[in-house]
Amino acid sequence: MNNQELALIEPGERAVAELGVSRPPEIVLEEARRAGLTGPGPFAYPMHERLFINFNEPPPRLRIPAPSVLVPTPAKPMVEIVTEFMEWQDKLGATIRRADGLDLRRARGRSPALPLIKWSLGALFAITLAHERRHLWQARQVRNAL
């Protein structure tokens, strides 16, 4: 990963990117634009991507440990957790908006959780959004238990 690519990444995400686990979505978007991978939706995704999207939806049907690159840091103050979560949502929304006009089926990237598999960019977005809904579901479960 070169310095120009690193400049596109938030400082907190650089450790993952520098390890080459995945390319940040901004780089995938840029490469897709350079390659002319444009097209209107809606897009149809292969079965394995649809299954993985569904797998990430709440409530969890199967509990598996998070990959080490995704394990959160322990015990942060609630205000900090909520602030980071909301900042991540804003950044994710901006990235999805920047993908408008791209062929989300042909543009491909790797997930930090499963770097051996290339996913379509649209599926990566859908997996991420499903996973975010899972986080919200988990937070509600904790709140309701208190």
SVG drawing of the C-alpha trace seen along z (x, -y; Angstrom):
<svg xmlns="http://www.w3.org/2000/svg" viewBox="-36 -12 40 34">
<polyline fill="none" stroke="black" stroke-width="0.4" points="0.0,0.0 1.5,-3.3 1.4,-6.7 -1.3,-8.0 -3.5,-5.1 -2.7,-5.4 -3.8,-9.1 -7.3,-8.0 -7.6,-6.0 -8.6,-7.2 -5.7,-6.8 -7.5,-4.2 -7.9,-2.0 -4.3,-2.2 -3.1,0.7 -5.4,3.1 -4.7,1.6 -1.0,1.6 -1.1,5.3 -2.7,5.8 -5.7,7.5 -8.0,5.5 -8.0,2.4 -10.3,-0.3 -13.5,-0.9 -12.2,-4.3 -9.4,-2.5 -11.8,0.1 -14.1,-2.8 -11.2,-4.6 -10.0,-1.4 -13.5,-0.7 -13.9,-4.2 -10.5,-3.9 -11.5,-0.6 -14.8,-2.0 -16.9,0.4 -20.1,-1.7 -23.7,-0.6 -27.2,-1.1 -28.7,1.1 -30.3,3.0 -27.6,5.7 -28.0,9.4 -25.4,11.0 -24.2,14.7 -25.7,17.1 -22.7,17.3 -22.8,13.5 -26.5,13.4 -26.1,16.2 -23.4,14.3 -25.4,11.1 -28.3,13.1 -25.9,14.8 -24.9,11.3 -28.5,10.1 -29.8,10.1 -30.5,12.0 -27.5,14.2 -28.4,17.8 -24.9,19.1 -22.4,17.5 -18.8,17.6 -15.9,15.6 -14.9,12.5 -11.7,12.6 -8.8,11.1 -8.7,8.0 -12.2,7.1 -12.1,7.7 -12.9,4.4 -10.7,2.8 -11.9,3.5 -13.8,1.2 -14.2,-2.2 -16.5,-4.9 -20.0,-4.7 -19.8,-8.2 -16.6,-7.3 -18.2,-4.1 -21.4,-5.9 -19.3,-8.8 -17.1,-6.3 -20.1,-4.3 -21.9,-7.4 -18.7,-8.7 -18.4,-5.2 -22.0,-5.4 -21.4,-8.8 -18.3,-7.6 -20.0,-4.5 -22.9,-6.5 -20.5,-8.9 -18.6,-5.9 -21.9,-4.3 -22.9,-7.7 -19.6,-8.0 -20.2,-4.5 -23.3,-5.8 -23.0,-5.0 -20.5,-2.2 -21.4,1.4 -21.5,2.8 -21.5,6.3 -18.3,6.1 -16.3,3.9 -14.7,6.2 -12.8,6.0 -11.8,8.1 -13.3,8.0 -11.0,7.6 -12.9,10.5 -12.4,12.9 -9.5,11.6 -9.2,14.8 -12.5,14.1 -13.2,11.4 -16.7,9.9 -18.6,7.6 -18.6,4.1 -22.4,4.1 -22.3,7.3 -19.5,5.8 -21.8,2.8 -24.8,5.1 -22.7,7.3 -21.5,4.3 -25.0,2.8 -26.3,6.2 -23.5,6.4 -24.2,2.9 -27.9,3.9 -26.5,6.8 -24.6,4.4 -27.7,2.4 -29.6,5.6 -26.9,6.6 -27.0,3.1 -30.7,3.4 -30.4,6.8 -27.9,5.4 -30.1,2.3 -33.2,4.5 -31.3,6.8 -30.4,3.9"/>
</svg>
